[in-house]
Amino acid sequence: MAMKMKTPRSFRELCLQIADSSIGMVEEFCHFCRFGGELGRAALQAAAHPRRIKWKSVAYYMDSCGSDAMPIIALLGFLIGVILAFQAIVQLGRFGVENYVVNLVGTVIVTELAPLVTAVVLAGRTGSSFAAELSSMKADEEIDAMVTLGFDTGRFLLLPKLLAMILIMPGLTIISDVCGIVGGMAIVCSMLHVSVAEYFARTFEIIQPIDLMQGLTKSVVFGVIVAAVGCMKGLYAERDAQGIGRAATSAVVIAIFLIVVVDALLTSLFGIAS
């Protein structure tokens, strides 16, 4: 039996698809702006009344989102340091400048790769978890019950997640920094016959406070993006099982997209400032 060939789309169908995608992007942007206002209002109220923050919930999310992610982030940081150092030795060796491998590994990991990889991992783990949790509560009408009883959903549901991400992201980024530098050390010391003391001395010499501040600043901004997108997709999810799955998936995709875009913008700003 001959296979049935799929007919190509017409120009009208292509235009309709582009229009639908554009409308969807505008709607997502409007939802994000409205949700950002709600989250900002909750943050201002928390700053004015810190004792009203649910610190037990913050500690719970810090434990579930931070400590559980430490092994995978440490392993990824180490492997990225290994790969970066190996590729740098191969490429720079063609020009006889292998001595600059330490400079490359230390600077790139601290300023770019460590905060970016940490944010991407947490977008997949934590962002999807936040979206699934809130969308499940919405499907079970738990959020509607809280609103009916007069509870502030921003204070009880959103703010603990946001604060937890802001607090754990710098620590996880530093862990990724250390593991990445150690991974680079394993390759550099074995292939270039550099001593461990010399490697760390050159690393501490090349990494400036502005580089560390750049990486930690990015990590905090990325943490806000992961928490905000995950919570937004959970609150605006449809009230069914498929809606929960779509919310978790779109939370990861949108968070990673925004992380990459914001990373490019922050890198440009720090480059101009320096």
LUMMARBA-546352 format. One record per residue (C-alpha): z, y, x. Coordinates in nm, 2 decimals, decimal comma. Layout:
// LUMMARBA-546352
REC        Z        Y        X
REC        Z        Y        X
...
***
This chain:
// LUMMARBA-546352
REC        Z        Y        X
REC     0,00     0,00     0,00
REC    -0,10     0,34     0,14
REC     0,18     0,58     0,21
REC     0,20     0,88    -0,02
REC     0,13     1,19     0,19
REC     0,36     1,49     0,13
REC     0,17     1,79     0,01
REC     0,22     2,11     0,22
REC     0,41     2,39     0,07
REC     0,22     2,68    -0,07
REC     0,27     3,03     0,05
REC     0,45     3,12    -0,28
REC     0,70     2,84    -0,23
REC     0,76     2,95     0,13
REC     0,82     3,31     0,01
REC     1,06     3,19    -0,26
REC     1,25     2,98     0,00
REC     1,28     3,28     0,23
REC     1,40     3,50    -0,06
REC     1,66     3,24    -0,16
REC     1,79     3,22     0,19
REC     1,81     3,60     0,22
REC     1,99     3,63    -0,10
REC     2,23     3,36     0,01
REC     2,30     3,54     0,34
REC     2,37     3,86     0,15
REC     2,61     3,68    -0,09
REC     2,79     3,52     0,21
REC     2,82     3,86     0,37
REC     2,97     4,02     0,05
REC     3,21     3,73     0,02
REC     3,32     3,77     0,38
REC     3,37     4,15     0,34
REC     3,58     4,10     0,02
REC     3,78     3,82     0,18
REC     3,83     4,03     0,50
REC     3,98     4,30     0,28
REC     4,22     4,05     0,13
REC     4,31     3,91     0,46
REC     4,36     4,26     0,61
REC     4,58     4,36     0,32
REC     4,80     4,05     0,38
REC     4,82     4,12     0,75
REC     4,93     4,48     0,69
REC     5,20     4,37     0,45
REC     5,32     4,12     0,70
REC     5,33     4,38     0,98
REC     5,54     4,60     0,75
REC     5,77     4,32     0,65
REC     5,78     4,06     0,93
REC     6,07     3,87     0,77
REC     5,86     3,78     0,47
REC     5,62     3,58     0,68
REC     5,65     3,20     0,63
REC     5,73     3,12     0,99
REC     5,79     2,76     0,91
REC     5,43     2,73     0,79
REC     5,31     2,92     1,10
REC     5,50     2,67     1,32
REC     5,35     2,38     1,12
REC     5,00     2,50     1,17
REC     5,06     2,58     1,53
REC     5,17     2,22     1,59
REC     4,89     2,06     1,39
REC     4,62     2,28     1,52
REC     4,74     2,34     1,87
REC     4,92     2,04     2,01
REC     4,68     1,79     1,85
REC     4,38     1,97     2,01
REC     4,53     1,99     2,36
REC     4,40     1,65     2,49
REC     4,04     1,70     2,38
REC     4,03     2,06     2,50
REC     4,18     1,96     2,84
REC     3,93     1,67     2,88
REC     3,63     1,89     2,78
REC     3,75     2,17     3,02
REC     3,78     1,92     3,31
REC     3,43     1,77     3,24
REC     3,27     2,11     3,20
REC     3,42     2,21     3,54
REC     3,28     1,89     3,69
REC     2,93     1,94     3,55
REC     2,92     2,31     3,63
REC     3,03     2,26     3,99
REC     2,79     1,97     4,05
REC     2,49     2,16     3,91
REC     2,59     2,47     4,10
REC     2,60     2,28     4,43
REC     2,26     2,12     4,36
REC     2,09     2,45     4,26
REC     2,26     2,68     4,52
REC     2,21     2,42     4,79
REC     1,84     2,49     4,78
REC     1,90     2,84     4,91
REC     2,18     2,75     5,15
REC     2,46     2,94     4,96
REC     2,69     2,65     4,85
REC     2,98     2,86     4,96
REC     2,95     3,07     4,64
REC     3,00     2,77     4,41
REC     3,38     2,84     4,39
REC     3,30     3,20     4,28
REC     3,06     3,08     4,01
REC     3,29     2,81     3,88
REC     3,60     3,02     3,86
REC     3,44     3,33     3,70
REC     3,22     3,15     3,45
REC     3,49     2,92     3,33
REC     3,75     3,19     3,28
REC     3,53     3,45     3,12
REC     3,28     3,24     2,92
REC     3,30     2,86     2,90
REC     3,67     2,80     2,84
REC     3,72     3,04     2,54
REC     3,38     2,94     2,40
REC     3,44     2,56     2,42
REC     3,80     2,60     2,29
REC     3,67     2,80     1,99
REC     3,39     2,55     1,91
REC     3,64     2,26     1,92
REC     3,88     2,44     1,69
REC     3,60     2,54     1,46
REC     3,52     2,17     1,41
REC     3,88     2,06     1,39
REC     4,08     2,34     1,24
REC     3,82     2,55     1,05
REC     3,70     2,24     0,85
REC     4,06     2,14     0,79
REC     4,15     2,48     0,65
REC     3,84     2,48     0,43
REC     3,91     2,13     0,30
REC     4,27     2,20     0,24
REC     4,21     2,52     0,03
REC     3,91     2,38    -0,15
REC     4,11     2,07    -0,25
REC     4,39     2,29    -0,37
REC     4,14     2,50    -0,57
REC     3,99     2,18    -0,72
REC     4,33     2,06    -0,83
REC     4,41     2,41    -0,97
REC     4,70     2,46    -0,74
REC     4,59     2,80    -0,63
REC     4,54     2,91    -1,00
REC     4,90     2,79    -1,07
REC     5,03     3,00    -0,78
REC     4,85     3,31    -0,90
REC     4,98     3,25    -1,25
REC     5,34     3,22    -1,12
REC     5,30     3,55    -0,93
REC     5,29     3,41    -0,58
REC     5,09     3,60    -0,32
REC     4,82     3,36    -0,20
REC     4,75     3,58     0,11
REC     5,11     3,56     0,22
REC     5,17     3,19     0,14
REC     4,82     3,03     0,22
REC     4,62     3,26     0,44
REC     4,85     3,45     0,67
REC     5,03     3,15     0,83
REC     4,69     3,00     0,92
REC     4,57     3,32     1,07
REC     4,88     3,38     1,27
REC     4,89     3,02     1,40
REC     4,53     3,05     1,53
REC     4,60     3,39     1,69
REC     4,91     3,25     1,87
REC     4,76     2,91     1,99
REC     4,41     3,02     2,10
REC     4,52     3,20     2,42
REC     4,74     2,90     2,53
REC     4,46     2,65     2,46
REC     4,22     2,87     2,65
REC     4,45     2,88     2,95
REC     4,47     2,50     2,94
REC     4,09     2,48     2,94
REC     4,08     2,73     3,23
REC     4,31     2,53     3,44
REC     4,14     2,19     3,37
REC     3,80     2,34     3,43
REC     3,90     2,48     3,76
REC     4,06     2,15     3,86
REC     3,74     1,97     3,76
REC     3,54     2,20     3,98
REC     3,78     2,14     4,26
REC     3,73     1,76     4,24
REC     3,35     1,81     4,30
REC     3,37     2,09     4,55
REC     3,63     1,93     4,77
REC     3,45     1,59     4,77
REC     3,09     1,72     4,82
REC     3,14     2,03     5,03
REC     3,45     1,90     5,22
REC     3,66     2,21     5,13
REC     4,03     2,17     5,13
REC     4,23     2,21     4,81
REC     4,43     2,50     4,95
REC     4,11     2,68     5,05
REC     3,96     2,62     4,71
REC     4,25     2,76     4,52
REC     4,28     3,05     4,76
REC     3,92     3,15     4,70
REC     3,96     3,09     4,32
REC     4,26     3,32     4,29
REC     4,08     3,58     4,51
REC     3,76     3,58     4,29
REC     3,93     3,58     3,95
REC     4,04     3,93     3,87
REC     4,29     4,03     3,59
REC     4,00     4,18     3,40
REC     3,83     3,84     3,39
REC     4,14     3,67     3,26
REC     4,18     3,95     3,00
REC     3,82     3,91     2,89
REC     3,86     3,54     2,83
REC     4,19     3,58     2,64
REC     4,06     3,87     2,43
REC     3,76     3,65     2,33
REC     4,00     3,36     2,25
REC     4,20     3,58     2,01
REC     3,89     3,71     1,83
REC     3,75     3,36     1,81
REC     4,07     3,24     1,66
REC     4,05     3,51     1,39
REC     3,69     3,40     1,31
REC     3,78     3,03     1,28
REC     4,08     3,10     1,05
REC     3,90     3,36     0,84
REC     3,58     3,16     0,79
REC     3,77     2,83     0,71
REC     4,00     3,00     0,46
REC     3,71     3,19     0,30
REC     3,50     2,88     0,25
REC     3,79     2,70     0,10
REC     3,88     2,97    -0,15
REC     3,52     3,02    -0,26
REC     3,44     2,64    -0,28
REC     3,32     2,47    -0,60
REC     3,58     2,27    -0,79
REC     3,45     1,92    -0,72
REC     3,44     1,66    -0,44
REC     3,10     1,78    -0,33
REC     3,22     2,13    -0,31
REC     3,50     2,03    -0,07
REC     3,25     1,86     0,16
REC     3,01     2,16     0,15
REC     3,30     2,40     0,22
REC     3,41     2,21     0,53
REC     3,05     2,18     0,66
REC     2,96     2,54     0,60
REC     3,29     2,66     0,76
REC     3,20     2,48     1,08
REC     2,84     2,61     1,09
REC     2,92     2,97     1,00
REC     3,22     2,98     1,24
REC     3,02     2,85     1,54
REC     2,73     3,09     1,46
REC     2,97     3,39     1,44
REC     3,15     3,28     1,76
REC     2,83     3,27     1,96
REC     2,72     3,61     1,82
REC     3,05     3,78     1,88
REC     3,07     3,62     2,23
REC     2,74     3,78     2,32
REC     2,86     4,12     2,19
REC     3,19     4,10     2,37
REC     3,02     4,00     2,69
REC     2,79     4,30     2,67
REC     3,08     4,53     2,60
REC     3,29     4,40     2,89
REC     2,98     4,42     3,11
REC     2,93     4,79     3,02
REC     3,30     4,87     3,07
REC     3,31     4,71     3,41
***
